[in-house]
Amino acid sequence: MASELDQILISYDQPDFRENLRERRKKSLLEKYQPFGTPESNQNLNLVRQIVWDVAQRGDKAVAEYTKKYDDVDLKPEEFLVSQAALEEAHKKINNDLLKSICQAIENVKKYQKEILIDKEKTPFGIKYTPIKRVGICVPGASAPLPSTVIMCAVPAQVAGVEEIVAVSPPKCNDSIHPDILAVCHELKIDKVYRIGGAQAVAALAWGTETINKVDKIVGPGNWWVQMAKREAFGYVGVDSVAGPSEVLIIANEKANPAWVAADMLSQVEHTPGLAWLLTNSKKFAAQVLDAINEQIKQLLRPDEITKSLKEYSAVVIEKNMEKLIENANDFAAEHLEIQCGDESRKIADQIENAGAIFIGDYSPVAVGDYWAGPSHTLPTGTSAKFFSALSANDFIKSTSIIEYSKEKLAESADDIIRLAEAEGLDAHARSVQIRQQK
Amino acid sequence: MASELDQILISYDQPDFRENLRERRKKSLLEKYQPFGTPESNQNLNLVRQIVWDVAQRGDKAVAEYTKKYDDVDLKPEEFLVSQAALEEAHKKINNDLLKSICQAIENVKKYQKEILIDKEKTPFGIKYTPIKRVGICVPGASAPLPSTVIMCAVPAQVAGVEEIVAVSPPKCNDSIHPDILAVCHELKIDKVYRIGGAQAVAALAWGTETINKVDKIVGPGNWWVQMAKREAFGYVGVDSVAGPSEVLIIANEKANPAWVAADMLSQVEHTPGLAWLLTNSKKFAAQVLDAINEQIKQLLRPDEITKSLKEYSAVVIEKNMEKLIENANDFAAEHLEIQCGDESRKIADQIENAGAIFIGDYSPVAVGDYWAGPSHTLPTGTSAKFFSALSANDFIKSTSIIEYSKEKLAESADDIIRLAEAEGLDAHARSVQIRQQK
């Protein structure tokens, strides 16, 4: 077990253990996602704002300039939109087995999202649900193409009844978007796909330009610039969340398979930065997991980056009392929470209050949720599971209150309403009720 | 009918009528709420950011300094919290009839919010709902005390199961908060009430200070500074919306009572700025409403401010085709939408897709919703009803996805998941599934 990874071992008994955990998480956020705190990040955040304002005011021209500056691609506004021919070609050329897997994933997501969608027919009188009309999806295109992002954002929207979905993705693949992403868009009948990215793409979606229609809501992952621009746009459009680095917290005991737990931790840190924490009640198990990590890491494509993510951001916490581990997991509010504790796994899941998604048992690695099971993989990170939800079809509907009073009902309540309005100094409010009581 | 108010009359046939309407709305936003566009608003927005960052980093000390600077009240950090004695005293001294009305309003809101709350027991397997733990409420205190805000924000949170609710309100009433607001807080058992306001209060709630615990979500109305600070905090905490001036859009025909419609328009513009639009298919009715406005305005407490709001931001639109009016109402996405078209009112309501709240029929003025009916009066403004919902108990719960695969189910799906992960270059994801297929 002797290895440089030993430094990720933390005992729960250490008085500063929580502080230590928080610091590790904060470090990952500070380096990549913290919006302020260092002079450099302050400056960058103001830069995001300038880009957003500039695009909101100058439209396409500004988008073209920032695309040249940051993506180093020269595009005329009429070239932002990927042609129908390019979408069709990508769909024709995609590997056939991969397309089959994609289609089945789409079906799985559709089925799950339909099940959890608020039943508009069964809602009580007094509230009405309607789908949002136009949605924009941010699809990352930097390190690896992520066609699954399109599925996990677009299908919930389609299930909710969104009429128009557009996608933006930076031109990182031969000055355009990776063909696998285009193929998935075509499969989902998304025909407005723009090869623009970064803060400029978010601003274009939020305010609209000469060639791009304003949307009502923007969802999806993206780097720091995309996330911060989403925050700038919040209020002008709906925004799903502000996402930081991906993370998994695993609660496991000796009933779990250490090699599988190790593989799950590695799959999370592979996102570089990605954060993986193991909370266990067994010293022996912790040691076995670390051994397995050391063994498996050698077989991966990017062992050095992964080792860095493990050492700097990840942790293995040992504490005998399972209740304390659960309490800590709730405090942590992880994006992904795996529970591998044999028969007790479901019972522990019942005690979890804060998590983006919970993966129960030995056969539910995060990858099942990332690609397949049905819930969206767009999940709240960095403690935001305390207030944000997993993206779902319900994020693409909105509610309207319905109020309908009869003459009699208003008459019954008139004195109270008038009294309340007058107490607030709003005499015209009071009068709007009073006038209906006359004659 | 001859009056300076004639300038709010717009005919739908005028080719620029939509532009004209948009301009009126924009003007109200620009003057009071638009976050950027003018050098002054750009500068103010950067100032909001500086205040927020400063409080996030220096805590109570910064809050005290800004309270001195902007509210002109000298408070030590231990004086931010309103004493238990002051809460009790306010509750004892409040007018007894008013308290009774308040208590009934609380009951009404509770009943409605319970009805529309997502039923946690009836949700399908695969999703879990939990309440948000700590919520902060912004209560305006500037022009008039608004105790109803406390009811309309706190009761939905309590119905959802929120454990801790704190309130902030600026020290505008004898260096503290208006006793009616304190009385309502005491009635609702909210014992943490801080006499701070503005961007500094929002930042204190979002990041926490030495004396104020960080909350998970911030809701409630407030002036431009409060709203912009909420946007800065979005992502660190949940935020309900970014709210602008209050507004009503009324669809009415000759079956409606012009005096009542006039009273409703006046009750909205009384918020100064408040916006009121009437869409009608009858020239005669429009003229009657304008006459009634002229008549009623004289009897109100603030006729000059109200006249300004009417002239600059409001409109009466005449168009014979009701379908066109409805289409325009959907485009407008008003905060409050009243429909006073006799028997047809419900049918028209069914065709409304975008609105914060719909008030159906002659006896449902906005004031019924503001104080009494049950839905929260915290509603999306400025077209944001296209993507935001009326605040409700459902805004205080969040969902967690649940994924639980068996050995067999994972085996069935393994090839597909591995294929999808490998297509994205995420080999550790693929391995986390592969390793569970061995032996």
Interface residues (C-beta under 8 A of the other chain):
Chain A: F36 G37 N42 L45 N46 R49 W53 A56 Q57 N95 D97 L98 K100 S101 I102 Q104 A105 Y112 E115 I116 I118 T123 P124 G126 I127 K128 T130 I132 K133 S143 A144 P145 L146 P147 S148 D180 D216 K217 Q227 R231 E232 F234 G235 Y236 V237 G238 V239 S241 V242 A259 W260 A263 D264 L266 S267 V269 E270 Q296 Q299 L300 L301 I306 R346 A349 I352 E353 N354 A355 G356 A357 I358 F359 I360 G361 D362 Y363 S364 P365 V366 A367 V368 G369 D370 Y371 W372 A373 G374 P375 S376 L379 S384 A385 K386 F387 F388 S389 A390 S392 N394 K398 S399 T400 S401 I402 I403 E404 Y405 S406 K407 K409 L410 S413 D415 D416 I417 R419 L420 A421 A423 E424 G425 L426 D427 A428 H429 A430 R431 S432 V433 I435 R436
Chain B: F36 G37 N42 L45 N46 R49 W53 A56 Q57 N95 D97 L98 K100 S101 I102 Q104 A105 Y112 E115 I116 I118 T123 P124 G126 I127 K128 T130 I132 K133 S143 A144 P145 L146 P147 S148 D180 D216 K217 Q227 R231 E232 F234 G235 Y236 V237 G238 V239 S241 V242 A259 W260 A263 D264 L266 S267 V269 E270 Q296 Q299 L300 L301 I306 R346 A349 I352 E353 N354 A355 G356 A357 I358 F359 I360 G361 D362 Y363 S364 P365 V366 A367 V368 G369 D370 Y371 W372 A373 G374 P375 S376 L379 S384 A385 K386 F387 F388 S389 A390 S392 N394 K398 S399 T400 S401 I402 I403 E404 Y405 S406 K407 K409 L410 S413 D415 D416 I417 R419 L420 A421 A423 E424 G425 L426 D427 A428 H429 A430 R431 S432 V433 I435 R436
